[in-house]
Amino acid sequence: MARRCLNCEIRKGMTRFEDESFAIDHAGETARIDGLSGVALRSLW
């Protein structure tokens, strides 16, 4: 099944990812979230 972006409904460029990490930096503090999985537009990386 083709995946579609919920915001712009584009199908081309959607990529599945698994076990990725994401870091948020704010006001000198860093929070890291590990083990993320899902589908995203390739242009977001």
HELIX and SHEET records of a PDB file:
HELIX    1   1 ARG A   42  LEU A   44  5                                   3    
SHEET    1   A 2 MET A  14  HIS A  26  0                                        
SHEET    2   A 2 GLU A  29  LEU A  41 -1                                        
END                                                                             
